[in-house]
Amino acid sequence: MPYDPTIYLGAAAHYLNGRPPYSAELAATLQRELHLDGRGRLLDVGCGPGVLTIDLAGLFDEAIGLDPDADMLKVAARRAEQHQLTNVSWIRALAAEIPRLELGSLRLVTFGQSFQWTDRERVAEAVYDLLEPGAAMACIAHEVQGRPTPPGPDHPTIPHDQIGTLVDCYLGARRRAGQGYSNPQPDRYEDAIARTRFGRPRTVHAPGRPDIVRDIDSIVDGIYSMSWSAPHLFGDQRAQFEVELRTLLRQHSPEGLFWDWPGDTAVVIATKPT
């Protein structure tokens, strides 16, 4: 699919504070499920500000974050320096360009909520060619549906439905994506991968964090971190939108704190045969 460089325009500054973290056990789950032993190389596709790249770098000799958004990569590089990581590098490129990047052999390729932006089967086939025998690709995302909701802290939950209605009032009911509109994939990650040489993948879950408490600033950042509500989409109405959003949130929680349950972390694993 053609790449639109405005999909996440202005979102990089809001991403880290606005997105809930993956499971605290994600790295351990990958290490156990894939028998990672500190060797090999990681490629994190659509890495954004390097959330997965940085969290998983310690499990490999080398970690590479790949993303087409320059602002996201600047944030990622700055965070890697803050963590004093010396085995991480960054590449500005599209997933579709993987076959001609001369990346070498890989032990794991991850997609953190990014696989849907790619030509899925074609990209999965390109990843297959780069993986060592027995290595894997993993699509990682939050999953709420069908997962048991744990008891949480004594704060209201985020009023997602009301926020969505407010965004629709400003941007329309059809979700935006850059200069156009979002076109959801017709089926799941698992179905797309099953049509490749990988065959049917398996899914494991790492337990989500039950104690995430977010303030109003974090929730506002979360809205601006999404492709369908990136800052530039609001144009000169952004200030008014934010006033209404903050008012809505304050009405639901006078103290300005919310419990966020993003679900467990689902890991769809496709392994290349040995």
C-alpha positions as CSV (number, residue, x, y, z in Angstrom):
1,M,0.0,0.0,0.0
2,P,1.3,3.5,-0.7
3,Y,3.0,5.2,2.2
4,D,1.6,8.5,3.4
5,P,4.2,10.4,5.4
6,T,1.5,12.3,7.3
7,I,-0.1,9.3,8.9
8,Y,1.7,10.0,12.2
9,L,2.6,13.6,11.6
10,G,3.1,15.3,15.0
11,A,2.4,12.1,16.9
12,A,6.0,11.3,18.0
13,A,6.0,13.9,20.8
14,H,2.9,12.3,22.3
15,Y,3.5,8.6,21.8
16,L,5.5,7.6,24.9
17,N,3.4,9.4,27.4
18,G,0.2,8.5,25.6
19,R,0.4,4.8,24.9
20,P,-0.1,2.2,27.7
21,P,2.9,-0.2,28.1
22,Y,3.0,-3.8,27.0
23,S,3.1,-6.6,29.6
24,A,5.9,-6.4,32.1
25,E,6.5,-10.1,31.2
26,L,6.7,-9.7,27.4
27,A,10.5,-10.0,27.2
28,A,10.5,-13.1,29.4
29,T,7.6,-14.6,27.4
30,L,9.5,-14.1,24.2
31,Q,12.7,-15.5,25.7
32,R,10.9,-18.6,26.9
33,E,8.7,-19.2,23.8
34,L,11.6,-18.6,21.3
35,H,14.5,-20.0,23.4
36,L,16.4,-16.7,23.1
37,D,19.9,-17.0,24.5
38,G,21.3,-13.5,24.1
39,R,22.7,-14.2,20.6
40,G,21.5,-13.2,17.2
41,R,19.9,-10.1,15.8
42,L,16.5,-8.4,16.3
43,L,14.6,-6.3,13.7
44,D,11.7,-4.3,15.0
45,V,9.5,-3.2,12.1
46,G,7.5,0.0,12.5
47,C,9.4,0.6,15.7
48,G,8.1,4.1,16.3
49,P,9.9,5.6,19.3
50,G,11.6,2.3,19.9
51,V,9.4,0.9,22.6
52,L,10.0,-2.8,21.7
53,T,13.5,-2.2,20.2
54,I,14.8,-0.9,23.5
55,D,12.9,-3.2,25.8
56,L,14.2,-6.3,23.9
57,A,17.7,-5.2,22.9
58,G,19.2,-6.9,25.9
59,L,18.1,-10.3,24.6
60,F,20.2,-10.0,21.4
61,D,23.7,-9.2,20.2
62,E,22.2,-6.5,18.0
63,A,18.8,-4.8,17.7
64,I,17.6,-2.7,14.8
65,G,14.6,-0.4,14.7
66,L,13.0,0.3,11.4
67,D,10.5,3.1,10.8
68,P,9.7,5.5,8.0
69,D,8.9,8.4,10.3
70,A,12.0,10.6,11.0
71,D,10.5,12.2,14.2
72,M,9.8,8.8,15.7
73,L,13.3,7.7,15.0
74,K,14.8,10.8,16.7
75,V,12.8,10.0,19.8
76,A,14.0,6.4,19.7
77,A,17.6,7.3,19.3
78,R,17.4,9.7,22.2
79,R,15.9,7.1,24.4
80,A,18.6,4.5,23.4
81,E,21.2,7.0,24.5
82,Q,19.5,7.6,27.8
83,H,19.4,3.8,28.4
84,Q,23.1,3.7,27.4
85,L,22.5,1.0,24.8
86,T,25.3,0.4,22.5
87,N,23.9,-2.5,20.4
88,V,20.9,-0.6,18.9
89,S,20.8,1.1,15.5
90,W,18.0,2.8,13.5
91,I,17.0,2.6,9.9
92,R,14.5,5.0,8.2
93,A,12.7,2.8,5.7
94,L,9.4,1.2,4.9
95,A,8.6,-2.5,5.6
96,A,8.2,-2.9,1.9
97,E,11.9,-2.0,1.4
98,I,13.2,-4.9,3.6
99,P,14.2,-7.1,0.7
100,R,16.7,-4.5,-0.6
101,L,18.2,-3.3,2.7
102,E,20.8,-6.0,3.0
103,L,19.9,-6.6,6.7
104,G,21.6,-10.0,7.0
105,S,20.2,-12.9,9.0
106,L,17.8,-12.3,11.9
107,R,16.8,-14.2,15.0
108,L,13.5,-12.4,15.6
109,V,11.5,-9.8,13.7
110,T,8.8,-8.0,15.6
111,F,5.8,-5.8,14.6
112,G,4.4,-3.9,17.5
113,Q,0.9,-2.9,16.4
114,S,2.4,-2.1,13.0
115,F,1.8,-5.2,10.8
116,Q,-1.6,-3.8,9.6
117,W,0.2,-0.9,7.9
118,T,2.1,-3.2,5.6
119,D,1.4,-5.4,2.6
120,R,1.2,-8.2,5.0
121,E,1.8,-11.3,3.0
122,R,4.5,-9.8,0.9
123,V,6.3,-8.4,4.0
124,A,6.0,-11.7,5.8
125,E,7.5,-13.5,2.9
126,A,10.4,-11.0,2.9
127,V,10.9,-11.6,6.6
128,Y,10.9,-15.4,6.1
129,D,13.8,-15.1,3.7
130,L,15.9,-13.2,6.3
131,L,15.2,-15.4,9.3
132,E,17.6,-18.1,10.5
133,P,16.2,-21.6,10.5
134,G,14.1,-21.9,13.6
135,A,13.8,-18.2,14.0
136,A,10.5,-16.3,14.2
137,M,8.5,-13.2,13.5
138,A,6.1,-12.0,16.2
139,C,3.2,-9.5,15.9
140,I,2.6,-7.9,19.2
141,A,-0.5,-6.0,20.3
142,H,-2.8,-5.3,23.3
143,E,-5.8,-7.6,23.4
144,V,-8.9,-6.9,25.5
145,Q,-11.6,-9.1,23.8
146,G,-11.9,-12.4,25.5
147,R,-9.3,-11.7,28.1
148,P,-10.4,-11.7,31.8
149,T,-10.5,-8.2,33.3
150,P,-8.5,-8.1,36.6
151,P,-9.4,-6.0,39.6
152,G,-7.9,-2.6,39.3
153,P,-7.1,0.5,41.4
154,D,-10.0,2.6,42.7
155,H,-10.1,5.1,39.8
156,P,-12.7,5.5,37.0
157,T,-12.0,3.8,33.7
158,I,-11.2,5.8,30.6
159,P,-14.4,6.8,28.8
160,H,-13.3,5.6,25.4
161,D,-16.7,5.6,23.8
162,Q,-17.4,9.3,24.8
163,I,-13.9,10.3,23.6
164,G,-14.5,8.5,20.3
165,T,-17.8,10.4,19.9
166,L,-16.0,13.7,20.5
167,V,-13.3,12.9,18.0
168,D,-16.0,12.0,15.4
169,C,-17.6,15.4,16.0
170,Y,-14.4,17.1,14.8
171,L,-13.0,14.6,12.3
172,G,-16.1,12.6,11.1
173,A,-17.2,9.1,11.8
174,R,-14.9,7.5,9.2
175,R,-11.4,7.1,10.7
176,R,-8.7,9.2,9.1
177,A,-5.2,8.1,8.2
178,G,-2.9,10.9,7.0
179,Q,-4.4,12.6,3.9
180,G,-7.0,9.8,3.4
181,Y,-9.0,7.3,5.4
182,S,-8.2,4.1,7.3
183,N,-9.0,0.9,5.4
184,P,-9.0,-1.9,7.9
185,Q,-7.6,-5.2,6.8
186,P,-10.2,-7.8,6.0
187,D,-8.9,-10.4,8.4
188,R,-6.6,-11.0,11.2
189,Y,-2.8,-11.1,11.4
190,E,-3.1,-14.9,11.8
191,D,-5.0,-15.3,8.6
192,A,-2.6,-13.3,6.5
193,I,0.4,-15.1,7.9
194,A,-1.2,-18.5,7.3
195,R,-1.2,-17.7,3.6
196,T,2.6,-17.5,3.5
197,R,5.4,-20.0,3.8
198,F,5.1,-19.7,7.6
199,G,1.8,-21.4,7.7
200,R,-0.6,-21.0,10.6
201,P,1.0,-19.1,13.5
202,R,0.4,-19.6,17.2
203,T,-0.7,-17.0,19.7
204,V,0.5,-16.7,23.3
205,H,-0.4,-14.1,25.9
206,A,1.7,-12.2,28.4
207,P,-0.4,-10.9,31.3
208,G,-1.3,-7.2,31.0
209,R,-0.5,-4.7,33.7
210,P,-3.5,-4.4,36.0
211,D,-2.3,-1.2,37.8
212,I,-1.8,1.4,35.1
213,V,-3.1,4.8,36.3
214,R,-3.1,7.6,33.8
215,D,-3.7,11.3,34.2
216,I,-5.5,13.7,31.9
217,D,-2.3,14.8,30.1
218,S,-1.5,11.1,29.3
219,I,-4.9,10.5,27.9
220,V,-4.7,13.6,25.7
221,D,-1.3,12.4,24.5
222,G,-2.8,9.0,23.8
223,I,-5.4,10.6,21.4
224,Y,-2.8,12.6,19.6
225,S,-0.6,9.5,19.2
226,M,-3.1,7.7,17.1
227,S,-3.1,7.8,13.3
228,W,-6.8,8.6,13.2
229,S,-6.5,11.5,15.6
230,A,-3.0,12.8,15.0
231,P,-2.6,16.5,15.9
232,H,-2.5,17.9,12.3
233,L,-5.9,16.4,11.5
234,F,-7.7,18.9,13.8
235,G,-6.2,22.0,12.0
236,D,-7.3,25.2,13.6
237,Q,-9.9,23.4,15.8
238,R,-7.2,21.6,17.8
239,A,-7.3,24.0,20.8
240,Q,-11.1,23.8,21.0
241,F,-11.1,20.1,20.7
242,E,-8.6,19.8,23.5
243,V,-10.6,22.0,25.8
244,E,-13.6,19.8,25.3
245,L,-11.6,16.6,25.7
246,R,-10.1,17.8,29.0
247,T,-13.6,19.0,30.2
248,L,-15.0,15.6,29.4
249,L,-12.2,13.8,31.3
250,R,-12.6,16.0,34.3
251,Q,-16.3,15.3,34.4
252,H,-15.6,11.6,34.6
253,S,-12.8,12.0,37.2
254,P,-12.6,15.2,39.2
255,E,-9.2,14.2,40.6
256,G,-8.0,13.7,37.0
257,L,-6.9,10.0,37.3
258,F,-8.1,7.0,35.4
259,W,-7.5,3.3,35.5
260,D,-6.3,2.0,32.1
261,W,-6.7,-1.7,31.3
262,P,-5.3,-2.2,27.7
263,G,-5.7,-6.0,28.0
264,D,-3.1,-8.7,27.9
265,T,-0.3,-8.6,25.4
266,A,-1.0,-10.9,22.5
267,V,2.0,-12.3,20.7
268,V,1.3,-14.0,17.3
269,I,4.3,-16.1,16.6
270,A,5.2,-17.5,13.2
271,T,8.3,-19.7,13.1
272,K,10.5,-20.6,10.2
273,P,11.1,-24.4,10.1
274,T,14.6,-25.6,11.1
